[in-house]
Amino acid sequence: MSDLETTVASLARRVQALEDELAIHRVIVRYGLAVDTGDAERSAAVFTPDAVYDVDVRLMEGRAAVADMVRGDHHQQMVGRCAHQIGPAVVQLDGDRAVALGYSRVYLRSADGIAVYRVSLNRWELERRDGGWLIARRRTRLLGHAEAKAIFADGLAEI
């Protein structure tokens, strides 16, 4: 292989990694925008059909469970008054799989104004399926939760 071919192949790999990381960030942000608008189908669509969404207050398995959470009374009462700010995240790519670590914040408007409702630590496991990135597993723990440190300790060992 010539120097030019080696350089082009290296650049192609680097561009693919950049595109993959950007696509992963977009999937994560799309989830936040979809739940803020109460769109159950779009919220669930960023997950694989067999995904696991493990929040300290609830375990959801599969897209239907995520959609049910968004349609639930608790979440619907927040729609129009909440803002999920997710990321940035540190992403580690491994072929068609990736791990992303980062924070999420949820702001909620009440009669008294806008306040932080929740700050959480997140570990996303993503997979490339049918040419796009989807969340296969998300583990979220409220800041200060007994398991929160483990999410990052385990994840940082991978990154």
Helices and strands as residue ranges (DSSP letters): H 3-36, H 40-45, E 47-55, E 58-61, H 63-71, H 73-76, E 82-94, E 97-110, E 113-129, E 132-142, H 148-158
